[in-house]
């Protein structure tokens, strides 16, 4: 009984292995960084983002200039002030430093969110084109050579020209 079970198991395993070996695997690769550089709408998204960066940098520079002015004022006049005034001015400068740090962190988070918001439709369009090309071309896997996820590409076909054609790009 054990021999029959073992033989049946071996036969099923052999059939599955043969079926999997016969399945045609077609590999492709694309450099997503290169594709993102030529995607329509990317330049305008970068322009909008850069304008927001410039605005935030201006506010930050203004805050830093005000803190520097207060610090210089403190250093110049501290000897003439009472201990209470010196402590109050020190706290003001420390509080301003904390506000600047919080502003920088919030600005960084805001810019990251805004970048994701602006690039999401562009990325989604690129993903859709890649998926369509992969299905039309009968690809089993598409690797992204732009992110370093590709270790070996000799038997892989670059689908960049097909995706560019799908998107109507030159």
One Martini backbone bead per residue (centre of mass of N, CA, C, O) as a GRO file, in nm:
protein
  170
    1UNK     BB    1   0.059   0.063  -0.021
    2UNK     BB    2   0.304   0.251   0.004
    3UNK     BB    3   0.402   0.210  -0.290
    4UNK     BB    4   0.156   0.324  -0.432
    5UNK     BB    5   0.163   0.603  -0.304
    6UNK     BB    6   0.449   0.675  -0.397
    7UNK     BB    7   0.396   0.641  -0.701
    8UNK     BB    8   0.168   0.847  -0.723
    9UNK     BB    9   0.326   1.087  -0.617
   10UNK     BB   10   0.552   1.077  -0.833
   11UNK     BB   11   0.366   1.114  -1.077
   12UNK     BB   12   0.244   1.386  -1.001
   13UNK     BB   13   0.511   1.537  -0.973
   14UNK     BB   14   0.609   1.487  -1.266
   15UNK     BB   15   0.370   1.623  -1.409
   16UNK     BB   16   0.401   1.901  -1.280
   17UNK     BB   17   0.694   1.951  -1.367
   18UNK     BB   18   0.639   1.932  -1.672
   19UNK     BB   19   0.425   2.153  -1.692
   20UNK     BB   20   0.609   2.383  -1.582
   21UNK     BB   21   0.841   2.349  -1.794
   22UNK     BB   22   0.643   2.417  -2.046
   23UNK     BB   23   0.611   2.686  -1.951
   24UNK     BB   24   0.620   3.002  -2.081
   25UNK     BB   25   0.876   3.230  -2.001
   26UNK     BB   26   0.852   3.589  -2.003
   27UNK     BB   27   1.089   3.842  -2.000
   28UNK     BB   28   1.115   4.179  -1.862
   29UNK     BB   29   1.227   4.527  -1.894
   30UNK     BB   30   1.252   4.843  -1.701
   31UNK     BB   31   1.316   5.192  -1.667
   32UNK     BB   32   1.148   5.391  -1.451
   33UNK     BB   33   1.321   5.646  -1.444
   34UNK     BB   34   1.320   5.700  -1.747
   35UNK     BB   35   1.014   5.712  -1.780
   36UNK     BB   36   0.961   5.951  -1.580
   37UNK     BB   37   1.126   6.166  -1.745
   38UNK     BB   38   0.904   6.136  -2.009
   39UNK     BB   39   0.654   6.204  -1.877
   40UNK     BB   40   0.367   6.347  -1.893
   41UNK     BB   41   0.351   6.610  -1.639
   42UNK     BB   42   0.618   6.618  -1.477
   43UNK     BB   43   0.713   6.910  -1.518
   44UNK     BB   44   0.465   7.048  -1.390
   45UNK     BB   45   0.495   6.912  -1.115
   46UNK     BB   46   0.779   7.026  -1.057
   47UNK     BB   47   0.699   7.324  -1.069
   48UNK     BB   48   0.497   7.323  -0.839
   49UNK     BB   49   0.691   7.211  -0.626
   50UNK     BB   50   0.908   7.436  -0.648
   51UNK     BB   51   0.724   7.667  -0.559
   52UNK     BB   52   0.674   7.551  -0.273
   53UNK     BB   53   0.967   7.542  -0.185
   54UNK     BB   54   1.025   7.844  -0.212
   55UNK     BB   55   0.814   7.940  -0.008
   56UNK     BB   56   0.923   7.780   0.238
   57UNK     BB   57   1.210   7.896   0.232
   58UNK     BB   58   1.129   8.189   0.283
   59UNK     BB   59   1.004   8.144   0.560
   60UNK     BB   60   1.254   8.021   0.692
   61UNK     BB   61   1.447   8.259   0.650
   62UNK     BB   62   1.280   8.459   0.812
   63UNK     BB   63   1.292   8.308   1.080
   64UNK     BB   64   1.603   8.299   1.101
   65UNK     BB   65   1.650   8.605   1.096
   66UNK     BB   66   1.488   8.667   1.351
   67UNK     BB   67   1.659   8.491   1.540
   68UNK     BB   68   1.929   8.628   1.487
   69UNK     BB   69   1.843   8.907   1.583
   70UNK     BB   70   1.773   8.821   1.873
   71UNK     BB   71   2.049   8.710   1.943
   72UNK     BB   72   2.216   8.966   1.892
   73UNK     BB   73   2.058   9.139   2.092
   74UNK     BB   74   2.122   8.969   2.337
   75UNK     BB   75   2.436   8.984   2.324
   76UNK     BB   76   2.445   9.302   2.344
   77UNK     BB   77   2.227   9.335   2.617
   78UNK     BB   78   2.267   9.130   2.863
   79UNK     BB   79   2.434   9.305   3.073
   80UNK     BB   80   2.178   9.520   3.119
   81UNK     BB   81   2.013   9.293   3.234
   82UNK     BB   82   1.822   9.112   3.401
   83UNK     BB   83   1.770   8.793   3.481
   84UNK     BB   84   1.473   8.779   3.387
   85UNK     BB   85   1.519   8.892   3.101
   86UNK     BB   86   1.728   8.689   3.007
   87UNK     BB   87   1.546   8.435   3.039
   88UNK     BB   88   1.323   8.531   2.852
   89UNK     BB   89   1.499   8.561   2.596
   90UNK     BB   90   1.600   8.270   2.588
   91UNK     BB   91   1.320   8.141   2.556
   92UNK     BB   92   1.248   8.280   2.294
   93UNK     BB   93   1.480   8.157   2.130
   94UNK     BB   94   1.411   7.861   2.185
   95UNK     BB   95   1.122   7.870   2.073
   96UNK     BB   96   1.203   7.953   1.791
   97UNK     BB   97   1.375   7.703   1.732
   98UNK     BB   98   1.142   7.505   1.762
   99UNK     BB   99   0.961   7.625   1.538
  100UNK     BB  100   1.161   7.581   1.311
  101UNK     BB  101   1.180   7.276   1.335
  102UNK     BB  102   0.878   7.220   1.295
  103UNK     BB  103   0.858   7.352   1.020
  104UNK     BB  104   1.057   7.169   0.872
  105UNK     BB  105   0.903   6.904   0.921
  106UNK     BB  106   0.632   6.991   0.797
  107UNK     BB  107   0.741   7.067   0.519
  108UNK     BB  108   0.850   6.790   0.444
  109UNK     BB  109   0.579   6.641   0.462
  110UNK     BB  110   0.426   6.818   0.262
  111UNK     BB  111   0.610   6.765   0.016
  112UNK     BB  112   0.572   6.460   0.005
  113UNK     BB  113   0.266   6.462  -0.033
  114UNK     BB  114   0.261   6.643  -0.286
  115UNK     BB  115   0.432   6.463  -0.465
  116UNK     BB  116   0.243   6.220  -0.458
  117UNK     BB  117  -0.005   6.369  -0.569
  118UNK     BB  118   0.128   6.463  -0.844
  119UNK     BB  119   0.249   6.163  -0.936
  120UNK     BB  120   0.025   5.948  -0.932
  121UNK     BB  121  -0.103   5.974  -1.220
  122UNK     BB  122   0.163   5.912  -1.367
  123UNK     BB  123   0.222   5.636  -1.243
  124UNK     BB  124  -0.045   5.500  -1.320
  125UNK     BB  125  -0.006   5.528  -1.627
  126UNK     BB  126   0.255   5.363  -1.641
  127UNK     BB  127   0.147   5.102  -1.517
  128UNK     BB  128  -0.073   5.053  -1.726
  129UNK     BB  129   0.114   5.032  -1.971
  130UNK     BB  130   0.282   4.796  -1.868
  131UNK     BB  131   0.050   4.595  -1.835
  132UNK     BB  132  -0.046   4.601  -2.130
  133UNK     BB  133   0.221   4.513  -2.258
  134UNK     BB  134   0.248   4.247  -2.103
  135UNK     BB  135  -0.014   4.120  -2.208
  136UNK     BB  136   0.034   4.156  -2.517
  137UNK     BB  137   0.336   4.010  -2.494
  138UNK     BB  138   0.336   3.766  -2.281
  139UNK     BB  139   0.435   3.837  -2.004
  140UNK     BB  140   0.535   3.727  -1.686
  141UNK     BB  141   0.778   3.936  -1.636
  142UNK     BB  142   0.870   4.257  -1.486
  143UNK     BB  143   1.153   4.444  -1.455
  144UNK     BB  144   1.331   4.690  -1.256
  145UNK     BB  145   1.627   4.851  -1.347
  146UNK     BB  146   1.606   5.133  -1.181
  147UNK     BB  147   1.604   4.978  -0.876
  148UNK     BB  148   1.776   4.700  -0.878
  149UNK     BB  149   1.580   4.432  -0.938
  150UNK     BB  150   1.802   4.346  -1.143
  151UNK     BB  151   2.031   4.069  -1.199
  152UNK     BB  152   1.923   3.942  -1.481
  153UNK     BB  153   1.902   4.017  -1.861
  154UNK     BB  154   1.958   3.838  -2.114
  155UNK     BB  155   1.643   3.709  -2.134
  156UNK     BB  156   1.550   4.002  -2.164
  157UNK     BB  157   1.304   4.247  -2.248
  158UNK     BB  158   1.276   4.564  -2.357
  159UNK     BB  159   0.974   4.774  -2.307
  160UNK     BB  160   1.007   5.078  -2.361
  161UNK     BB  161   0.907   5.111  -2.658
  162UNK     BB  162   0.618   5.004  -2.599
  163UNK     BB  163   0.541   5.214  -2.383
  164UNK     BB  164   0.586   5.464  -2.550
  165UNK     BB  165   0.377   5.389  -2.763
  166UNK     BB  166   0.134   5.371  -2.570
  167UNK     BB  167   0.187   5.688  -2.480
  168UNK     BB  168   0.299   5.859  -2.730
  169UNK     BB  169   0.612   5.841  -2.738
  170UNK     BB  170   0.960   5.900  -2.848
   0.00000   0.00000   0.00000
